[in-house]
Amino acid sequence: MDKRLVLGLMALLLATALIYAATPYKNPYQYSEEHQTLWGKIAALAHYDVIKTTEPRLCSNGAANYTCFLSKTDIAPILKALNKTGVKPEVAEIEAKWVLVLDIDYTAVLATGNSSPYWRNYTVIKAWELTWNNQTARVYQVRLRWSYGELIKAKDLVVEKLLYKDKVKGITSVAPALERIVVTTKNATSDRKPDPNATETIKKKIKEIDSDLEVEVAYAEEARPTLSRGSVFNPLVGGINITLIYRYTPNYLNISGCTLGFTGMLYGSIPVIVTAWHCSFWIWGSSVRVYQPTHFDYYIGNQYQPAGCTYRQIDAYTIETYCDIMTIPVDTSRRTTAPQIFRPYDVDWGTVTKVLGRYDVPWLGTLTKAGRTTDIAQGLLWNYCTDTIYYQRARYDENLIIIHQITVKCTVDVAWMKNWKGDSGGPVYVVGPLIGLNSREIYAYGITSGVYFGLVGEPHTIVSPLDAYPLYVKYT
């Protein structure tokens, strides 16, 4: 059988296999092992509620700031879980009667342009400093009402009730925060505060799930994918054009302008490009053909149904998915030059690629993205696990109407990162020293998914982390 046909069939089967998957694909210990940093490994275990801690937080003893975890328990369950992943950190008990933990008031506005940070004081029962691979993290045992893993489970219940069962209008995101859930709505007053009636409805319905769950309702406009729907482009290096045939929306344009995120080898043998799944119109697109830099120039490859992410179909017009990433096989018989990716800071991406996990970047750590429209931009990690709701629209009789609703679970929210149409699918990466790593290497982190603007117009980039993609890709 022709080798190209074999590769094409393999990719098609891989894509089809994802259709009915509905749960995260990794066990907690595997997920922890794939993180590179001590705080990332601990947080990965907390994500799945194996240990009863918070996510990584920015903490202070009044003299210095550092990464820490608040914990319901003493250190023993944390060390036991880490040992199962092969990590045995050095442990030292430290003296502490209190610790300051940075939190965000999502309903307040600073004059400089975002939600208001403030320090919360916790009384400490016991405290420890963990050291591993020249990295340190502190753990404080305190009276904690909700662990991070418990809040992620609560978040999923809130999304199920608000979006799918009760169909509450205007919800734009749901995310865990420190000891509470934050729900954002686009229903607002003239001064951009959440509408009181919307707030009351949201809180009332969540109380039906758990009367003890604290909820903060804030305003945030609707998120939007950052693909471009024009037909003529002159992109920066790294831009791609995608043509496709839509199944249900004949009035919708069928050319997407996006950015190439990464190249790689799917399962070590199939050369692929990696970009945003929504660039091929989620599950409703088909016959995807990719070009670079423009339509019909420099053909890269094609796929009937790109290998996207695990998803759950709520109804014909609604899906819930765990990432916004897809791979498309490269046609090596027709593509004579390698697909071009951004090379930030004059570094050759192919010589430095390592993949960081979602939690390897400390909270408020710096992330960098590249995009065909806005070029290089940096921002701060704002939230590790936000369920983002996209509303896909098409034009009918001169009106834009919602045709599909897509919830992307557990996206990463990056504040103050510039992002616009055409940047979708671009690489999001980490420069080691900016997050406390000694290496000068650039680490692959995620794919640009979308953008929304905060209370005073500051941009937030929505990132789909690479560790959420269910297929194994060796990024090159």
N, C-alpha and C positions, 0 to 999 in steps of 0.2 A: 504493500500500500504506500502511496506517496507520502513522504514525511510531512509535507505541509498539511495534507488532509488529516493525518493523525493528530497533529498539533491543534488543528481547528476543531476536531471532534472532542479532544480532551478539554479544550477551553469551553466548548458548548456544554459538555457534561458537567463541568465545574459550575458553570453559571446556573444550570438547571437544578443542581443539587442544593443550591442556596434558597430556592423559592419557599420551601416549607419549613425551613429552620426558623425557630422563634425564640431561642434563648442564647445568652452569651456562650461562647464556645470554649472558654478556658476554665480550668479549675483554679481555685485561689492560689494554690502553691505554685502552679505553673506560671500564673500571671505574675506573682511576686518574683520568681526566678528570672523572668525576662526583663525586669527593671534593673537598672545599672547602679543606682544609688541606694544608700541605706534608708533614707527617708522614703524613696520610691517603693522599696520592698515592703516597708512597714505599712505604707498607705494602701498598697495593693491588697494586703491582707485585710485591712480595715474596710476596704471597698466591699468585700464579700462577707463582712461581719464575722470573720474568723477571730478577730481581736476587737475589743470594745474601746477603740480610740477615735479621735477626730481624724480628719485629713491633716496634712501638714499645715501648721499655722505659723504666723510670724509672732514671736513672743519676745518679751523683754524682762530683764531683772532690774531695770532702772538705769543700768550702766551700759548694756549692750543688747542688740537685737540678734535673734537667731531662730532657726527652725525648731519647732517643738511639736509634741503631740499631747493632748489632754487624754487621760485614760480613766475609765470606770474602775479598772482593776489595778493590781500591783504589776510588777514587771514580769512575773513568772509566765503567764499565758503568752505574752509577746515573745519572750525568748524561746519558748517551746515551739511556737509557730515558725519563727525564723530558722530554728534548727532544722525543721523539716525541709527547708529550702536549701540547706547547706550553709547557712550564714550563722556564724557564732561570734557575735560582737563582744568586745570588752565592755564590762559593765561596772560603773562606779556610782554608788549612792551619793547624792549631793544634798547639801543643806538648802532648804527653801521653805519659807512660810507662806509665800504668795508668789504669783506670777501674773504678769500683764499679757493679755492676748488681744491682738488686733482684730476688730470686727468691723463690719460695714453696716451703716444705716442706709438701706436701699431707697428709702423714701425721702431722705434729706439731700440737699444740693449744696455743694461747695461753690463759692464764687469762681474757683478755678476750673470747675467743670465736671464733677461727677458725684456719686454718692459719698456720704460723709463717713470717713473712718474714725474710729474711736477705740480706746483701750478699755478692756474689761478686766477687772481684778478678780482672780480666783484664789481661794484659800487652798494651800497645798497640803495633802496628807503625807505623801512621800514623793521623792523625785530621784531620777537616775539620768546619767549621761551614758549614751551608747557610742562606741567608736568601732568603726569597721572600714578597712580600705582607705584610711586617711580621711574619713568622713565622720561627722558627729551629729547626733540628734538627741534632744532631751525629751524625756517622758515625765509628765506630771500626773500623779494620781489625785483626782479632785472629785467633787460631787457633780457628776456630769449626768444630765437628764437623758440625752440622746447621743448615742455613738453615730459615727459617720455611716456605717453599714446599715444601722437601723433607719437612718434618715433616707438613704437611697431606696430601701424597701418602701418606706412611707411615700416617697416621691412617686414611685411607680403606681401605688394605689391612688394617689391624688390625680395623676394623669388619666388613669383608667376611668375614674369617676367623673372628673370635670369634662374631659374631651369626648369620651366614647359613650359613657352611660347617660350623663345628664346633658351633654352637648352645650356646655356653657360658652357663650360667644365672647370673643375678644381675648382669649388667653394667648399669650405669646411665648411664655416659657415657664418651666417649673424646675427648681433647683434646691438642693440642700444647702444650708448655711450653718453657722455655729448654733447648734441646739434648736434649729427651727427649719421650716420650709419657706422659701420665697417664691411667690407666684406673681408673675408680671402680666399686666393687662394693657391693651391699647385703648380701653375705654377710660377717658380722662376728662378732667375739668379743664377750663380755659388756661389755668396756670400749671398744666401738665402734672397734676396730681391724680392718683387713681380715683375714678368715680366712686363716691360713697356707696351707691347702690350696688355697683359691681363688687366692691370690697366686701360688703355685707353678704352678698350671695356666695362669693367664694369661701369666706370664712365659715358660713353656716353649713355649706355642703361638706367642707373638710372636717368639721366637728362631727358629722355623721360617721366619718371613718374612724376618728380617734379624738375624743374630747380633750385629751392631754397634749395633742400636737399643736405647738405654737406656729402660727402662720403670719408672715409679713407679706402684704400685698403692695406692690409697687407698679409704677408706670414704666412701660417700655414699648416702643413702637414695634410694629410687625417686622420680623426678620425677613430677609429676602436673599435668595441665592444670587451670587455675583457673576453669573454668566451673562454674556451679551448676545442679543438676538439680531445683530446687524449682518449684512452679507458681504461687506467689504472691510478688510482689516489691513493695517500695516503695523503688526505688533512688534513689541520688543522681542529679543531672543527668548524663547521659551513659550511663546504663544502657540496655540493650536486651534484649528477649526474642525468642527464635528458636524457631519450631515447625518440625518436619520429620518426614518419614516415613523410617524406617530400612528398609533392604532386607533385612538378614539377622538382625536382632536384635529380634524382636517384644516381648520382655520388657523392653526397655530404654526408659526414659522418653524422651519426644520433645519436651520443652521445655527449652531452654537459657537460662540467665541469664548474659549477658556484658556487656561494656562496649564502646561505640562508640569506635573509634580515631580515624578521620579521615573526612572527606568528600572527594570529589574528582571529577575528570572523567576517565573512562577513555578514553584516546586523544583527549582534548580534546573529546569530544562526548557521552559517556554519563555522566550523573550517577550516582555510586555512593557507597555507604558502604564503609568498610574496617574489618575486624575480624579475629579469629582464625579460621583455617580449621577448627580442631577444634570450634568452636561449632556447626558443621553436620555433625559426625561424619566428618570427613575425606572419603575417597572413598565411604564406605558410607552416606552420608546423601543425601537427595534432597528435592525439593519444599520448599525453604527459604522460610519466610515470616518477616519481621522486623517487630517492633512496638517502639514506644517511648512511654511508659516501661514498660508492662506488657502482658501477653497480651491481644490484641484491642483495645488502646487505641492510637490513633495509628499506623495501618498505615504502614510505610515502603516495602516492596517485597517482591518474591519472585523466586526463581530455581530452575529445575529442578535444575541442577548448578552451584553457585557456581564462579566462576573462581578456583580455588585455585592451588597451586604445582606446579612441575615435580616429578614423582615417578617412582619405579621400583617396580613391583610384584614383590616377591620370590615370594610365593605368594598364595593367596586371603585370607590373614589377616595379611599382613605387607607394609608399604610402607616405602620410604625416600624422603624428600622434602627439598627444599632450603629450605623456609620453612613457616611456620604463619600464612599470611595469605590472606584472600579478599576479593573485592569482590562486592557485590550491587547491581544497578541500583535506583535510587530511582524509584518510580512517581509521577511528578510530577503525574499527573492526579488522584490520590487523596490525595497527601501535600501538605497546604496550608501546613504550617510546616516550616522547615528542621530536619533531625535535629540534636539537641542534643549538643554535645561539651563536655568539661571546658574551662574557661578558667582555667588556673592563674595565680596571682599577678595576678589582675584584668587579664590581657592577653587581648585578643580574638584567638583563634587564627587566624581568617581573614585578619587583616591582617599576620601575621608569619611565615607558613609558608615555611620553606626546608628542604630535606632535606639532612641530613648523611649521609655514608657511614659504614660500619661502623668504619673506622679513623680517622675524623676526631676521635674522642674518644680522648685519651691513655689509656694503661693506668693504672688506678686513678682515672680521671677520673669526675666526678659525672654521673649520669643521674637523671632524675626521671620518675615514672610517675603516672598518674591512674587510679583504679578505683572502681567503684560500691560496693565493699565497704570497702576500706581507704583510700579518698580519695587524697590526695597523699602520696607517699613517695619518698625518695631512696636511692641506693646507689652503690657504686663498681664500675667496670668491672673484672671479675675475670678473664675470659677472652674473647678475640675469636671463637673458633671451636671450640665444644664440640659434638660430636655427642651429642644428648640422646635417650634411649630412653624412650618412653612405652608403658605397658602398659594398654590399654583393657579395662575389666572390665564384666561384666553379671551380674545376679543370676539364678541358676537353682537352683530347689529350695532356696531360702534360703542358697545359697552364692554368693560372688562368684568368678567364674572369668575368666581372661584370654581375651578373644575376638579381640583384634587387637594387633599390635605395630607401633609407628610410630617410626622413627628420623628425627629432624629434624636434618639436617646443618648444622653451622657456626652454631649458635645463639650468642648473646652471653650470658654468665653475669654477672649483676650481684649482688654480695654486699651483704648488710645491707639489701636493699630489701624492705619489707613488701608482702605480696601474698597474696590468699586467694580463695576461691571467689566467682565473680562478676566478678573483675577481668580475666579473660581478654579479649583483644581491645582493651584500653585503650591509650591513646597513651603512648609512651615518648619523651621529648624531652630537649633539652639547653638549659640557660640559658647563653648565650654566655660571660659572664665566668667561669663555673665551670670552663671548660676552657681559658681563656687567650685567648678571642676578645673583642675590644673591644665588639662589638655587644651591645645589650641585647635583641636579638631572641631569641625562642624558636625552636629548630630542631627539626623533626620528625626522629625517629631510628628508631623501631621500634614493634612491637606486642607487648603482654604475652602470653606463651604459657603459662608454667607456673611452678611453684615446687618447690623442694626445701629441706630443712633440713640444715645442716652438722653437724659433729661435736658441737657443743654446743648445737644447736638454732637457730643463726642462719639467717635466711631468705636464700635465693638466688632471685632472679627470673630466669626464662629468657625472653630477648627474641628475637624474630624481627626482624632489621633490615630496614628498608624496601628497602634496595638488593638484597635477595635475591629480591624479588618480580619475576616475569618479565614482567609487563605494565606498560605505561607509564600512570601515573596522575599527573595534576597535582593535588597536594593543596591543598585550599582551607580 
